[in-house]
Amino acid sequence: MSSLEALAQPLTLRCGAVIKNRIGKSAMSEALATADNRPTDLLVNLYDAWAQGGTGLVITGNIMVDRLALGEPGNVAIEDERDLARLKQWAEVGSRQDTQLWVQLNHPGKQSPNMVTKQPVAPSAIPLEARFSRYFNPPRELNEADIHDIIQRFARAAAVVKQAGFGGVQIHGAHGYLVSQFLSPHHNQRTDQWGGSLQNRARFVMEIYRAIREQVGAEFPVSIKLNSADFQRGGFTEEESMAVVEMLDQAGMDLIEISGGNYESPNMTGKNVKASTAAREAYFMEYAEQIRTRVQTALMVTGGFRSAEGMVRAIESGATDMVGLARPLAVEPDFSRRLLNGQVSSSPVKPRITGIKAIDDMAMMETVWYARQLERIAKGKPARINESPVLVFLRQMMLSGLKGFKTQRLRAN
């Protein structure tokens, strides 16, 4: 078997679903929905490009389960069947070429900017660090009824996703959003059944998984994106993460995507990564190597992969079943096909910085630059690999503000 054949091999999940190769597109923020959070032709166009691009598994940008709790302006929200026709179109187009197209479901918790959410919620009424106070309002602590409502929102959204014809769902349990907040002893300081011990802090995600599984059945893929750690003092530790992965494995999770960090400590973007780790390309491979011996669930490691050599090495090590890509596919939607065909051996992507420390230290800098490239691809244009990060940032902030204003006005009417 040649080295590239390791990436071309199909993967059969425990539910029976087959992913045609070992390359997955991790969720990225597209921010291409309407002001009232409905899917658009631009999203259909973008996912058509990825379906034609040869990637085995494509996971959508985080779709919200509550349109009053957004991660950013321009998020899609699924609460009911109101957009079923457009969702069916999205699923049909994005599943071409035997592509597995899964929807990532999310609730942002307190990581919901004040331009779209005046009163965010969280496990405990603990705000983000002071440097974020300009953008995020202090959260309200969720009560028991709130928690059960959110769990059911995940389940209802998953049922609609399956009805629309998507291939699977993923719970966003990483990067500091609500599921991640419940898991973290720093963000979750509750004293009831939802906080305290790891078993209690994991109750929220386990109940979400059970509620989704009840709606979609045993043969529909259910995945989770989980932090290997929060990388902040008093947060969710690596050992706790491994224990949660074991719980999810025993419960029947089909695929676990490994990432790490949050807005306050954005390791998922490559910040604070050791040189030796960066050289291996995969930021979280050491964690995967440890957890691989403890679980049977398929694993996908995301973050840092750039070359065919690095991806093949990861698969052949046995530590991960899939390699997750994001930024390479944001500038070259056909990167997977060209890689597997031997036409390219690596991606040209590199860190995007403005030179303004206050901006560059925030995870959103990378997010908005790549979101801009996704918009170009959705409009039938190539990504602009040398586009100015400063100009993109200013443009996206202006557009986000405008979208946020429109969203607030629509809610008021």
MIBANU-154161 format. One record per residue (C-alpha): y, x, z. Coordinates in pm, whole numbers, plus 32768, in hexadecimal, padded with zeros to 4 digits. Example, Ala and Ser with C-alpha at 12.3 -4.5 7.8 and 13.67 -1.06 7.14 Angstrom:
<recs>
((7E3E 84CE 830C));
((7F96 8557 82CA));
</recs>
This chain:
<recs>
((8000 8000 8000));
((8152 808E 7F9C));
((8263 8099 80A0));
((8324 7F73 800B));
((81E9 7E9E 800D));
((81FF 7E98 8188));
((8342 7DD1 815E));
((82B3 7CF7 8048));
((8188 7C7B 8110));
((8191 7B09 8173));
((8191 7AA7 82E2));
((80D3 7978 8365));
((8163 78E7 84A6));
((8093 784B 85BA));
((80FE 76ED 8543));
((806E 7737 83EA));
((81B6 7768 832E));
((81BD 7890 823E));
((82EB 7974 8209));
((82CC 7A1D 80B6));
((833D 7B76 8126));
((83AD 7C32 825C));
((8526 7C22 8225));
((85F1 7B1D 82DF));
((8760 7AC0 82C4));
((87E6 7AA0 8423));
((88E8 7992 846A));
((8A4E 79E7 840E));
((8B8C 7922 8443));
((8BF4 787E 82FC));
((8D0A 7794 837C));
((8CF2 76D0 8235));
((8CD4 756E 82BE));
((8DDF 7462 82A2));
((8EDE 742D 83B7));
((8DFC 731A 843F));
((8CD1 7407 843C));
((8C0F 7388 8314));
((8B51 7460 8218));
((8BF8 74B3 80CC));
((8BA9 751A 7F68));
((8C0D 767B 7FCA));
((8AEC 768D 80C0));
((89FA 760A 7FBA));
((8A76 7712 7EC3));
((8A59 782A 7FC1));
((88F4 77D4 8022));
((8894 77B0 7EB5));
((88FF 791B 7E8A));
((8827 7988 7FB0));
((86FC 78BC 7F39));
((8710 796B 7DE8));
((8738 7ABA 7E97));
((85D0 7AEF 7F05));
((85EF 7ADB 8082));
((84BB 7A43 8124));
((8562 7992 8249));
((86CA 7919 8241));
((8765 7897 8384));
((88A9 77D2 8371));
((89E3 7824 8430));
((89EC 777D 8583));
((89FB 7604 855A));
((8A89 754E 8687));
((89D7 7433 8738));
((8B22 73A0 87B3));
((8C54 738A 86D0));
((8D32 738F 8806));
((8CA6 74E5 8864));
((8CD5 75DC 8747));
((8CA8 7751 8734));
((8DCA 775F 863D));
((8E81 7685 8543));
((8DAE 7641 8410));
((8C60 7622 84C2));
((8B6B 751C 8445));
((8AFE 7427 8553));
((89C6 734D 854D));
((89C4 722B 8642));
((8924 711B 856D));
((88C9 70C2 8407));
((8A2D 7092 8382));
((8A11 71C4 82A0));
((88A2 719D 8247));
((88DA 718F 80CD));
((89A1 72D2 80C8));
((88AF 7378 81BB));
((878F 731C 80D2));
((8848 73BE 7FB0));
((8888 74F7 807F));
((871A 7509 80E8));
((8697 74D5 7F87));
((8776 75DC 7EE8));
((874A 76DA 8000));
((85CE 76BA 7FFC));
((85A2 7719 7E8F));
((84CB 7844 7E32));
((83E8 77F5 7F5D));
((84FC 7858 804F));
((84CE 77E8 81B6));
((8621 7750 8212));
((864D 7710 8386));
((8774 767B 843F));
((87FE 772E 8570));
((886B 7633 8679));
((896D 7691 877C));
((8A56 7623 8890));
((8B69 771F 88DB));
((8BA2 76CB 8A48));
((8CDC 7781 8AB9));
((8CE5 7857 897E));
((8DA2 7740 88D0));
((8F08 77A3 8872));
((9026 76D4 88F5));
((909B 7681 8794));
((8F6F 7593 877C));
((8F06 7552 88E6));
((9001 7518 89FC));
((8EF9 74F3 8B0D));
((8DBF 75BF 8AC9));
((8C8A 75A3 8BA2));
((8B9F 76A1 8C3E));
((8A89 76BB 8D41));
((8B91 7725 8E3F));
((8D0D 7715 8E39));
((8D2E 788A 8DF6));
((8E25 78EB 8CE3));
((8DF9 7A02 8BEA));
((8E9F 7B4F 8C3A));
((901B 7B45 8C60));
((9051 7BED 8B0D));
((8FC5 7AB2 8A69));
((9098 79B9 8B2F));
((918D 7993 8A0F));
((907C 790A 892E));
((8F83 785C 8A17));
((8FD9 7761 8B29));
((8F22 776A 8C78));
((8DE5 7697 8C6C));
((8D7A 7565 8D30));
((8C28 757A 8DDE));
((8B22 749C 8D3D));
((8A8F 7388 8E12));
((8927 7311 8E06));
((896E 71FB 8D0B));
((8A2A 72ED 8C28));
((8904 73DD 8C24));
((8809 72D1 8BC4));
((88F5 724F 8AB6));
((890F 73A9 8A17));
((8795 73D8 8A1E));
((876C 728F 8964));
((887B 72F3 886C));
((87AD 7423 880A));
((867C 7344 87DE));
((8736 723D 870E));
((87CD 7346 862F));
((8676 73E6 85F7));
((85E6 7294 8593));
((86FC 7267 848F));
((86C4 73C9 8411));
((8554 7381 83D6));
((85A3 7232 8331));
((8696 72E2 8246));
((8585 73CC 81CC));
((85E0 7517 826D));
((84B9 75F7 82BA));
((84F5 7634 842D));
((85F1 7652 8547));
((866F 776A 8623));
((8705 7746 877F));
((882E 7831 87AD));
((87E1 78CF 88FD));
((88AB 7A10 88CF));
((8A0C 7A9E 88B3));
((8A9F 79F2 89E1));
((8A85 7886 896D));
((8A11 776F 8A55));
((8899 77B9 8A5E));
((88EC 7927 8A9D));
((89E5 78C2 8BAB));
((88D6 7801 8C65));
((87EF 7930 8C5B));
((88F5 7A1F 8CE6));
((8921 7A3D 8E60));
((8A85 7AB0 8E1B));
((8AE4 796F 8D65));
((89F3 7885 8E17));
((8A2F 787A 8F8D));
((89A4 771E 8FC9));
((88D7 76D0 90FE));
((8813 75A7 9071));
((86DA 759F 8F94));
((87A1 7635 8E73));
((880E 7776 8F22));
((87A6 7887 9015));
((864B 7909 8FC2));
((85F1 7971 8E61));
((8502 784A 8E51));
((8625 7760 8E99));
((8718 7810 8DAE));
((8614 77FC 8C97));
((85D7 768A 8CD6));
((86EF 7624 8BE5));
((8662 76DD 8AB8));
((84FE 7677 8B09));
((8564 7508 8B1A));
((861E 7529 89CF));
((84E7 75BE 8930));
((8405 74AA 89B8));
((84F5 7399 8948));
((850C 742C 87E9));
((8395 7459 87CD));
((8361 72EE 8833));
((8443 7283 8712));
((83C3 7368 85FE));
((8252 7391 864F));
((816A 74BC 8663));
((8172 7523 84F4));
((82ED 7543 84CD));
((8370 76A2 8518));
((8444 76C3 8651));
((84EC 7811 8694));
((85E5 78A5 8787));
((86E5 79BA 8773));
((86E4 7A67 88C5));
((87A3 7B85 8960));
((86D9 7CB5 89C0));
((87EB 7CD5 8ACA));
((8958 7C73 8AFD));
((89C5 7DDE 8B2D));
((8AB6 7D81 8C44));
((8AAB 7DB8 8DBA));
((89F9 7CA1 8E72));
((8982 7C02 8D2E));
((8836 7BAD 8C8C));
((875C 7CE5 8CA1));
((865B 7D6F 8BB3));
((853D 7D2A 8CA5));
((85B6 7BC3 8CD3));
((85C8 7B9C 8B5B));
((8461 7C10 8B36));
((83F2 7B17 8C3D));
((84A1 79FD 8B80));
((83FF 7A6D 8A39));
((82AD 7A53 8AE7));
((8301 78F0 8B59));
((8364 788E 89F6));
((822E 7933 8965));
((814D 786F 8A51));
((8207 772D 89FA));
((81BB 775C 8887));
((82FA 77E7 87EC));
((82BA 784B 8682));
((83B0 796B 8655));
((8499 7A26 873F));
((85C4 7ADD 86B0));
((863E 7BFB 878A));
((87AE 7C50 87A5));
((889D 7CA0 88C3));
((89FC 7C8E 8951));
((8B13 7B8B 895C));
((8C89 7B71 891D));
((8CD2 7C42 8A53));
((8BD7 7D50 89F2));
((8B94 7D2F 887B));
((8A67 7E15 8850));
((89E5 7D36 8737));
((8AF8 7DC9 8658));
((8A88 7F2E 869C));
((8B8F 7F7B 87A2));
((8B1F 8054 88C7));
((89DB 80AF 8814));
((8953 820D 8857));
((894A 8302 8734));
((87CE 831F 874F));
((87AF 81A6 8736));
((889A 8193 860C));
((87CC 829E 855D));
((869A 81BD 8576));
((8776 80AA 84E0));
((86DE 7F93 85B5));
((87B5 7F65 86EC));
((86A8 7EB0 87B7));
((8562 7F56 8749));
((8519 7FF8 8898));
((851B 7EA0 8936));
((843A 7E18 8820));
((8341 7F31 8855));
((8321 7ECF 89C2));
((830B 7D56 8990));
((8217 7D6F 886C));
((80FB 7DC5 895B));
((8147 7C94 8A35));
((815F 7B72 893D));
((80B4 7AE3 8809));
((81E7 7A35 8777));
((826F 7AC5 8632));
((83A1 7BA1 866E));
((84D4 7BE7 859A));
((85BE 7D02 85FA));
((8724 7CDF 857E));
((8840 7DD8 8585));
((8877 7F28 84DB));
((8782 7F26 83B7));
((8819 7FBD 827F));
((870A 807B 81BF));
((85B5 802B 812F));
((852E 8155 81F1));
((85AA 80CC 833E));
((8523 7F71 82F9));
((83CE 7FEB 8289));
((83B8 80CF 83B8));
((83FE 7FA7 849D));
((82F5 7EC8 83FD));
((81EE 7FD7 83E9));
((8223 802D 8559));
((8198 7ED6 85B2));
((82B2 7E9A 86AA));
((834F 7D8A 85D3));
((82C7 7C99 84D1));
((8411 7C6B 841B));
((8558 7D24 83EC));
((8694 7C57 8412));
((87BF 7C9F 8334));
((891D 7C10 8344));
((8A3C 7CE4 82C2));
((897A 7D78 8198));
((893B 7C15 811C));
((8AA6 7BB3 8153));
((8B16 7CA1 8041));
((89DE 7CA0 7F65));
((8926 7B51 7F72));
((8817 7BDF 7E8E));
((87E9 7D1B 7F5F));
((8687 7CBB 7FCD));
((8609 7C85 7E6A));
((86A2 7DC8 7DED));
((861A 7E85 7F1A));
((84B9 7E00 7EE8));
((84CC 7E4F 7D73));
((8530 7FB5 7DBE));
((8685 7F8E 7D18));
((8742 7FF1 7E54));
((86D6 80B3 7F87));
((87EE 8061 807B));
((891C 7F85 80BC));
((8A81 8007 809C));
((8B09 7F40 81C4));
((8BCA 7FF8 82D1));
((8C92 7F97 8409));
((8DD4 7EDD 83BF));
((8EFE 7F3F 8494));
((9070 7EF1 8488));
((90E1 801D 8552));
((916F 7F2D 8655));
((90A0 7F66 8790));
((90D8 7E0D 8826));
((904A 7D6E 86EB));
((8F38 7E6C 86A3));
((8EAB 7E4F 8803));
((8E67 7CDE 87CB));
((8D28 7C66 8722));
((8DF3 7B7B 8646));
((8E7E 7C94 856B));
((8D2F 7CD1 84C2));
((8CE9 7B5C 84BE));
((8E25 7AFA 8403));
((8E0D 7C12 8300));
((8CAC 7BB3 82A0));
((8CFD 7A3E 82AC));
((8E07 7A86 81A6));
((8CFF 7B26 80C5));
((8C1B 79F8 80F4));
((8D38 7919 8083));
((8D61 79E9 7F47));
((8BEC 79D5 7EF8));
((8BF2 785C 7F35));
((8D09 7842 7E32));
((8C3B 7902 7D32));
((8CF6 7A4B 7D61));
((8C65 7B9D 7DC9));
((8CAB 7C24 7F23));
((8DD5 7D0C 7F32));
((8D3E 7E36 7FE5));
((8E8B 7EED 8010));
((8F5C 7DC2 807A));
((9059 7E1C 8188));
((8FDA 7DBF 82E4));
((9140 7D8B 835E));
((9197 7C9A 8247));
((904C 7BE2 826D));
((907D 7BC1 83E2));
((91DD 7B36 83BC));
((9170 7A47 82AA));
((9043 79C7 836C));
((910B 7998 84AA));
((9208 78C9 83EC));
((90F9 77F7 8346));
((903B 77CC 848D));
((9178 7756 8536));
((91B5 765D 841F));
((904E 75DF 842A));
((905F 75C5 85A4));
((91A1 74FA 858B));
((9103 740F 848C));
((8FCF 73E5 8566));
((90A4 738B 8695));
((916E 7292 85C8));
((9033 71EA 8545));
((8FB0 71C5 86A7));
((90F8 712A 8719));
((90F2 701E 8607));
</recs>
